[in-house]
Structures are given as C-alpha cells and as structure tokens.
Amino acid sequence: MKRFGRRPTVVELAPEPGTTSRRPAPEAAADSDASAMQERLRAEVMERIDPNIAATLPVEVLQQQLTQLVHEVAERERLQLTAREQVLMAEELTRDMAGYGPLDPLLQDDLVSDIMVNGPDCVFVERRGTLARTDTRFRNDQHLNSIAQKIAAAVGRRVDESSPLVDCRLPDGSRVNIVFPPLALNGACMSIRKFGRRPFNLERLVATGAMSPPMARILEIAGRCRLNILISGGTGSGKTTLMNAISQWIDHGERVVTIEDAAELQLQQPHVVSLETRPANLEGRGEITQRDLLRNALRMRPDRIIVGEVRGAEAFDMLQAMNTGHDGSICTIHANTPRDALTRVENMVQMGTVNLPLRAIRLQVASAIDLIVQAQRMRDGQRRVTHVTEVCGMEGDIITTNDLFTFQYVGEGSDGKIQGRWETSGARPSFVDRLEYFGLLGAWLEATAGLSR
C-alpha cells in the first residue's frame, strides 16, 4: 500500500461584521466535532492509499493494513478516537473499497430477502416476509451515490442524473433497481432482491409451506415433459424462485436460452445461454430489447426459451416460440390471478400487433400455454402457490381453464400465520397425450387423485 499525503489547511472564518455567532448546544457541538474528526481522519487515510494496489489485496489483508494506517494517522494527527472507533473506521473503509459499504452486512445475512434503500439514512429489509427498518446508514448522499454507481458499473451499466433509472445485478445474481435524483426526491433509492447462496428447489418449497408435496410432483412432471408454463404473481411473490425450482427438471441434454432485463436466473444445466437486454446510450441509440433477443434466440437452435419476465410486446414473440417447436418454455408475468394473467398476455400482444383480431390472439394463447402457476405473498409474509391452472382450449371466443390445485383459506393460527389446505379436482388434463409420450401419465394421475392436504 503506497502512502502519501499533504497536511490539509484549516481556515477558520470569522463572523461577518454586525452578526453574532451562535454557540451550538454542548451535545450538538460534541456530535459535530466527532463527525468532523472522523471525516478528517477518513480523508487523511484515503489520501495515503494507492487504489491500484488496494484492489489487488485480499480483503483480510486490506483491512489489516487499513487498521494500521488509521491508527498511525490518528496518532500523528492527535485525533481523539478510541481503539474501537479506529477499528470501525477501518472496517467501513474496507467495505467501501472491497464491497458495497453499509450494505455488506445485509447482503451477507441469509435471512434478508429484500433490501430497500430510501435515501442515505432510511434502509428497510424483509426477513421472513416482514418489513423492518434497520440501523444501516450511509454517511451522506454522495456516499450512497458512489455505492449505487459501483453496483451499476460492475455490469457495464451507468446511473447518474442524465440516466437516473437502471436495472442491474450483483455477482451472485441478486436483482438491483436504482433510481437517482432528480427522480428520487430524498436521495438515491435502491431495491435489491436477494437470492440465497443455496437455490430453492421444489423440496425446499414444500418444506417452507409454499406448496404441497403433490403440487411439487405436478410441477416436476411439467418440467420433465416439456409443458409450456406461465408463472404469475405480484411483486415479491416468488415467481423467479419458482422458475428456478421448476427448471431443475429440465433435461441436461437440452439447449436452454434465457432472456432477461437483468440476469438473475440460476439454472443448473450445463448448456445454458444467458442473454441480457441493453439500454440506450446517451444519444438514445443501441438499445436491445427483450423482443430483439427473443427473435434472435429463435436462430440459436434452442430446445427451450426462458424469459425472466414478459412485460410488453415480446409476449407475441414468446407465444410464437411456444407454438413453433420450443415446448417446455417458461416465463413469468405480473398478475393477481390465472385469468388475469391470460388477459395481460392478450393486452401485451395487442401492444405489438394492433391489427391482430382478439380471437386470433386467444387461439395463440390457448395453444401455446399449458399451465399457469399462480404465486402470492400473503399477509402473514408467507409465499404460497395458490393455483396450478391448466389452459384447456377455446369454447367460442373464451379461453377455458381448469384449476388443478387451489389453496383454500381455513383460518389464522395463534401465531398469526394463515392456515389452509390445497385441494385438487383430480380431473384428467387435456395434454394426456404429452404425458403418455413421456411415460408420466400414471405419476400425474396419482399426484392429482383426491385431496392433497
């Protein structure tokens, strides 16, 4: 670590003539002095660091050297900081240089599933479905802005006043949305959707109460026999988690192409091609949309196409892909019920193909989608699969569906947790031929026979 520096010059400004200086309260003056002292120490230490060398050091070695440097500077400048305060200063500098500053402890906490930064001094997290404010703070707006820009720059994105909206990701796949001033009035805002170090599979979802064992068996069969699946739900309902869990049953001999705005899927197959959209540059050029990527994916000889989230005109291309030999495709959509999901798909197709008759759109939807899996985050914080719905076909101008599984509310326990059970009609699905072709009809009928819980 290269050290260098110059002694800053402190200029004390006298009050203007005719004015009377106010002496701050002792407590406020003490807090102000302590803050000024720490800022001075931080500035002195940063001046003596060679960032090129620091970037090559392991985190433990970097923190060790920073701790020593903080102590030396505090001694030389005769700054009244305790040993504990000096260690905390070194830890903070290490997190800023090698990580994501105050966010690091939250990112390392496995119980935290969402981090919401609403300005430098307001950070909320979600643990086990419950939101709570934390003591996490950024030093100021500039500190928060620098961390946000560091996150975006790591994946080739930028965020500033001229480009104040960005979707990006962390190295572990966690999704990040950043909103910068002037759009964010109280300082930069960040929303981080974390993904655990150990991806959820269907067995873990059963263990956490998100679905019943027969439902997990149905979704396993759906993944193995290449059914086209639409995963529906609200924000934070667990759609991406479900998609990752179902994708576990994709055959390892298949070529899978994933398309996302910010890459976050964690597929375990060996032959996966991940594509990510690109925003326009400062001149408004160079944008690559999900629709562009979908059209290109059809030329890449995919066995399956997985779209992280359908939200616009690319829905038409997704239906085309499902109807032209790319069975087993999966995508997610924001909707409150399976029927709403179908309506949203129709509306999105109309966004890109305004001249297509509604009946023609519905025919495409009915022939393309086999299953709708509805996820919901309930008021007790638990995420549950509330519907597994089969798309049967058309009757007149209406798409017909059949609820294979539904969650029935029973009551509320003494702990505030919602109690209920999953029920099934046990009806034979319309894609019996597909199940027989893969030798899974017996397993399907066994899973849907009678009440599951």
N, C-alpha and C positions, 0 to 999 in steps of 0.2 A: 504494500500500500504506500503510495507516494504521498508525502505530506508537504504542504506548502501553505503559506498564508501571509496575510498582512494584518496589522493591527487596525481595526476599524476606528474611525474618528467619530467621537460622540459630540454633537453640537447641541448645547442647551439653549433654547430660545427663550429670551426674556419676554414677559408680557408686554403688549402694546401700551404706550402711554395712555393714561386715563382709564385703564382697566384694572380690575382687581382679580388676582389669581385665586381660584378656589382650591382649598386643600381637600383632597379626597378623604373619605372616611378611612380609618385605620385598616379595616378589613379589606376594603376595595383596593387601597394602596398596596397592601401586602400581596393580594392576589395579582395585581398588575405588575408589581416588582418581580414576583416569582415567574409570571408568564414572560416578562421581558428578559429575565435572566436565562430562561430555557431557550427562548428564541435566539438569544445572543450565542449561547453555547452551541445550539444546533447549526447556526450559520458558520461559526468558527470551525466546527468539525467538518462540515461539508466542504469548506474551502481547502481542507487538507487531504481530501480523498481523490484519488485518481479513479474515475468511474470505469475506465477500461480494465484496470487491474481488479477492481472490486467485482466486476461482472464475471471474472474467471474463478473467483474463490468459492469454495463450498460454503453453505450458509453458516455452519458451525464456526468455521474459521473466520468468516466475515464478522460474525457477531463478537467473537473473541477479540479481534483486532479493534473493532469499534468500541468495545467496552474499555479497552486500554487507552484508546485515543480520547474518549470522552473524559476519562479520569485525568489524563495528562493536561488536557485543555482546561478543565475545571480547576486543577491545581495551579496552573500557570496564571490563569485569569483571576484566581482567588474568588471563584463563584461559590456561594454557599449552598451547595447541593449535597444531600446525603448520598451514601453509597447506593441505597435503594433507588433513589431518583436517577442516579447515573446509569444504573443497570437498565432501568425502564427506558431511559433515553436511547441507550444502545440498541435495545430490542425494537423500539419504534423505528429507528433509522434502518435497522436490518430488514424489517418488514417492508418499509418504503422502497428499499433498493432491490431486495430479492423476491418480494411478494407483492401483495396488494394492500399494504398498510393496515389500517384498523380492521379490514375485512378478513384478514388471515385467520384469526381465532374462530370466526363464524363459519368460514369455508371449511375448516378442519373439524367442526362439530358435526358428527354424523346424525344428530337429532334434528338439525336445522335443515328444512327442505326448501325454504324461500327466504331471501334477504331483500328487504325493501329499504332503499336509502332515499329519504325525502329531504335532502339538503344536508349540510355538514354536521348538524347536531341532532338529527332525527333519524334513527335507524330502527326498523322493526324486523322481526324474524317470525317464521312459522315453525313451531315444534309440535309434532303430533296433531296437526290440523288446527292449532290455536295460535293466534297472532299475539305478540307481546313486544313492547318497546324495550330496547336494550340500552345499556350504558355506553355503547360504542359511539365515539365521536371522531370527527375529522378536525384538524386544527383550524381550518378556515375553508372558504370556498376554493381557494387556489389548490389546497391540498387535495380536496375531493376531485377537482377537475383533473389534476395530474394523474390520479389513480384511474379515473374513468378513461382518460386518453391512453394510458398504458394498456388497459384491457383491450381497447379497440385496436390499438396499433399492433398488438400481438398477432392478430389475424388479418392484418392488412386493411383494416377499416380506420376511418378517422372521424372524430367528433369535435366540433367547435361551434362557434356562433353561426358560421355560414352553412354548416351541415349539422344541425342540432339533434337529429334523430338517427339512431343506429341500432341494429341488431347484430350481436356478435356472440362469441362463446369463449369459455375458459378452456385451458388444455385438457381438463377432464371431461369436457363435453357439456358442462353446465351452460344454460342459456342466459344471455345477458341482454337487457334492453336499457339504453341510455337516452335520457332526454336532457339537453343542455339549455341554459338560458340563451335567448330571451323567452323560449317556450316554457321553460320551468321557472316559475317566478321566485321560488325560495331557494335557489341553488340547484345544481345538477341533481337529477334523480336517476337511480339505478334500480332495476328489478332483476334479481338473479334467481333463476330456477335451478337449484342444485340437483345433481344426480349422484346417488350413493356410489361408494367405491365398489360395492358388490351389486351388480344389476339385479333387479327384481325378476324372478321367473314366476310361472303360474303357481308353483307350490308355495312360494313365499306370499303371494297374494291371497291364497287360501288361508294361510296361517295368520295373516293380519286381518282377516274378516272381510276382504274386498269381494270375495265370491265364494260359492260353494264348491266342493270337490267335483260334482257332476258338471258344473259350468266350466271349470278348468279343463275337464276332459273334453267337453264340446269344443272349446277354443283350440285345444291341442289338435283335435281331429281336423278342425277347419284350416289350421296352418299346414297340416300334413297333406290334405287332399286338395290344396290349391284353390280354396274358396276366396272370392274377392270380398274383402272386409272393409267396412266403413266404421271407424271408431269415432263416436260422437260424444260431446260433453262440453261443459262450461270451462272457463279458465281455471286452471289448477285442479281439475277433476281427475287427473292421472291418465290422460289419453296417451301421452308418449311412453309412459311406463307400461301401459297395456300393449302398445305396439312392440316395444322391445321384448316383452314376455312372449307374445304370440310368435314373433319372428324366430324364437329359439327353435321352433319346429320346422323351419324351412330346411329342405334337404341341402346338405353341404356340397352337392354336385351342381347346384343351380347358380346361375349368374344373377346377382341382385344389384339393381341400380337404385340408389336413394337420392332424393331431391329435396332440399331444404333451404329455407332462408338463412338459418344459422345451424350448421351441422351439429346435431346432438344425439342422433341415434347411436346405439351401442350394439350393433349386430355382431354375432359371434361367428358367422360363416366366413370361410376363407376367401370366397370370391365375391367381394362387395366393392362396388364403385360408388363413391360418395361425391355428389355434385352439390354445389352451393351457389346461390344467386349472388349477383354483384350489383351494388347500387351505382347510380350515375355519378360521373365525376363533376368537378366544379362547373364545367361547361354544359352539363346536362347530357353528356354522351357516355356511351359504354355500358349502359345498364343491361344486365342479363336477368330476365325474369324466370319464374318457375315454368311459365308456359314455354319459353325458349328452351329450357333444359329438358322439359318433357318431350318436346318434338325431337330434340337431338337424341334423347335416350332411346327412342324407337329405332335409331340407326346403330345402336350399340349392341345389338343382339342380346337384350335382357331376357331372362326367364321370368323375373318378377320386377315390378317397379313399385317402389315405396315412396310416397310423398308425405313429408313431415306434416304439412297442414295445407289443405285446399282452402283457398280464401278468395279466389277470383275466377277469371275466365279460363284458367288452366283446368277447371273442372271438366270442360268439354273434352280436352285432350286426354285427361285421365280416363274418362268413360270410353273414349276411342281405344285407348290402350287395353283396357279390360275386355273390350269386345273383339279385339283382334289378336288373340292368341297369347296374351300376357296374363293368364289366370294366376291367382294367388297374390294379386296386388293388394296393397294395404294403404289406406290414407286416413287422416283424421280431419275432423270438421268441428266447428263450434256450433252446437245446437243443444236445446234443452230436452228434446225427446226424439225417438227414432223417426216419427212422422215429420217433425220439424227439420231433421237432417235431410230428408228427401226433398222437402220444399226448398231448403237452402241450396242444395245441389242444382235444382231446376233454375233457381234465380241466378246462380253463378254461371250456368251455361248460357243463359239469356244475355248476360253481360258481354259475352264474347261473340255470340252468334244470334243477333237480334232477329234475323229473318227465319229462324227455325221454329216451326209450329210447336206448341206446347205438348201436343200428343206425341210428336216425334221425339221430343226430349224425354218424356216419360217412358217411352218404349226403350230408349237407350239406357235410362237409369235402371229400369226393371230387368233388362237383360244383362246389365253389367254387374250390379251389386248383388251378392248372395246373402251377406249377413250385415246387420248393424249392431254394434256393441255400444251400449249407452253407459257412460260413466258419470258419476255425480259425487261431489264433495258435500256431504250432508251437514246439518247444523251442529252435530257433535264433533265435527272435524274429521270423521272417518270417510275415506273414499271407498265407494262401493260400485260394483257393476249392477245397475238397476234393471237393464233389459238386454237380452240377446234376442234379436228380432230377425226373422227370415223375410227376405223380399221374395214374394211368391210369383208375381207376374202382374198382368193387367186384366182388369174387368171393366170394359168400356173405356173410359178415359181416366180411370183411377188406378193407381198402383196399390196392389193388395199386399198386406204383410201379415205375419203370424208371429206372435210373441212366444218364443221357445222357452225362455226363462224370464220371470219378473220378480222383483223384490217387493214383498208385501210388508208394509209397516204394521207392527204389532203394538208397540208402546215404547216407554222410556224407562230404563233401569234407574236404580237409586244413585248410580254414579253419573247420571246424565247422558249415558250412551243410548243411542237408538237401538231398539230390539226389533227384529223382524225375521222373515224366512224367505227363501227363494222357492218359487213354485214353477212347475212346468206343465204344459198341456200334454206332453208325450206324443204329439202328432208327428206323423212321418213328414219329413221335409220334401220340398219339391225337387231337390237335387239328389234324389236317391241314386240315380244312375252314376253320378260322380262318386258317391260313397262306395257303391258296389265296385266301381272300377279300381278304387284304391284298397278295396278289401276292408273297409271301415264301417260298413252299414251296421253290422251287429254291435260294434262298440258304441256307435251313435245312439241306436235304439235303447241300449242298456243304460246309457247316461241320461236319456230323457224319459225313462219309464218312471211314472209316479212322482211323488213329491221328493225333492232333493233334500229338504230340511224340514 
